[in-house]
Amino acid sequence: MKTPLSLSLCLTLLVACGARRIPGTEIEDNDDTRAILKVMEQYRAALEARDAEGVLKLLSDSFKDEGGSSKMEDRMDLATLQKKLPAELAKVEDVKLDLSVRKIEIFSETSTASAVYTYNLSFRMPRLNNKPQSESEIKQMWFKRDKGQWKISSGI
């Protein structure tokens, strides 16, 4: 009779000692994951507000993105994005972005991290087509720790 009780207590202790998770996710709850989720939320809010400066302030100086394409014109670095982003955001209206973060990995040795996420984006481009447009995809966003702050280095 004592064995089931001691086994139950051991299992309870093991579960209690496990890593804390962000509520509703399997993401470990620590300062780094919370900071990365905050950056992603700031990115979402800035994009919905069509706030180019808000997006740009979240990016690392070493930002580079291939835009999911092999075309050279789709490749962006920070300087190119600083020139193009305000004009691109001015073309869209009614931007709505939902981000669902599935996984965050921290690579302490390189001060980098990655977040795998699903995004659902809807918007209108009245100059081209007044019908709502939408995109949905699983992506990976990369981060770099810069002066103690997590900044986006790729994957927007």
N, C-alpha and C positions, 0 to 999 in steps of 0.2 A: 504494500500500500504506500510505502514511503517513496518508492521509485517513481511513480507517475508524478507525485508532487514535486520532487526534486528536479525531475526532467522539465516539468512545467516552469519552475522557477528559473532554471538555466536558459530555457528558450526565451522567457520574458526578458532576462538580462541581455541576451544576445541581440534581441530586437531593439531594446532600449539603447544599446551601445552603438547601433548602426549609424551611419551618416545621416544627418538631418537633410531633408529634401525641401525644395521650394514647394509650397502647397499646390497640389494639383499637377505636379510634374515628377519626373524621376531625376531632376537636376539637383545636384548637391547644393545645399544652402551654405554658402560662405561669402565672405566679403567680395571676392573676385567675381563669382557668378552673379551676385546681386548687382555689382557695378556694371557688368556686361549687359545684363537685362535692362538696366537703367539707360545705357547708351542706345540700345535697340529701341526702347520706348521713345527716347528723344528723337531718334531718327524717324520713327513712324510719325510722331507728331509734327516734326518739321516738314516731312514730305506731304502730309495731308494739308498743312498750312501753305504749301508751295513756298516755303521759306528756304531759299538757296543758302543764305548765310548760316541758318540754323543747321542745315545738313553739313556744310563745309567745315564748321567748327568741330564736328565730331570725327573728322578724318585725320589720319596720321599724315605727317609730312611725306612719308614713304608710300602713300596710297598708290596702288596700281590695280587696275581691274581690266579683264579681257572682255567683259560684257557678254560672256557666254558664247562667243563667236571666234572664228579664226580670222575674221576680217580685221585688217590693221585699223580701219576707221572706227571700229568698236572699242579699241583699246584706249583706256583712259589713265592718266596720271593726275595728280592733284592740280597741276597748272592747267591742264586741258579741261578738267572738270570745273575749275573756277571760271573759265571762260564760257563753257557750254551750258552748265546747269541752270543759271538764271533764265536763259532764253528757252530752254526745254520746259522748265516748270511754268513759264508764262503761257505756253501753248495748251496746257491742260486745265480742266475745271472739275469740280466735284470729286476730288481725289479721296479715296477711302482705301486704307491699307490695314489689313489684319495680318499680324505676325504670330505664329505659333512655334515657339522654340522647343525643339525636341531633345537637343543634347548640347552641352557645353563642355569643352575640354580645355584645360589650362596646361600650357607647356612652360613650366617654371624656368627651365634651363635657357630658353630663348625669349622669355618675357612676351610670349604670344599666346593666343587662345583662338579657338574656333567655336562657332555656334551653328548647328544644323537647324534650319528652320523652314517652315512652310509659309509662303506668303500668298495672300489673295488680294489682288489690287484691282480696283475699279476706278474709272475716270472717264471724262468726256474730252474730246478734242474738237470743239465747235468749228474750227476753221477747216477741218477735213471731213468730219462726220459727226453729226449731232447725237448719234446713238451711243449709249454707254458702251465702253470697251472694258474688257477684263482680262486678267492674266492670273495664273496660279501655277506655282512651281515649288519644288523643294530645292533649297539653295544652301550654301555654306558661306557664312560671313567670317572674315578673319580680323583679328584684333592684335594690336601691339601696345604694350605698356609704354607710355611716353610721359616722363616726369611724374610717375605715380598714377597717371590717369590712363584708362583703357581708351584707345582710339581705333576707329575702323581702318584697316589697312587694305581690305578687298572684300568684294562680295555684295555690293549694293545693287 
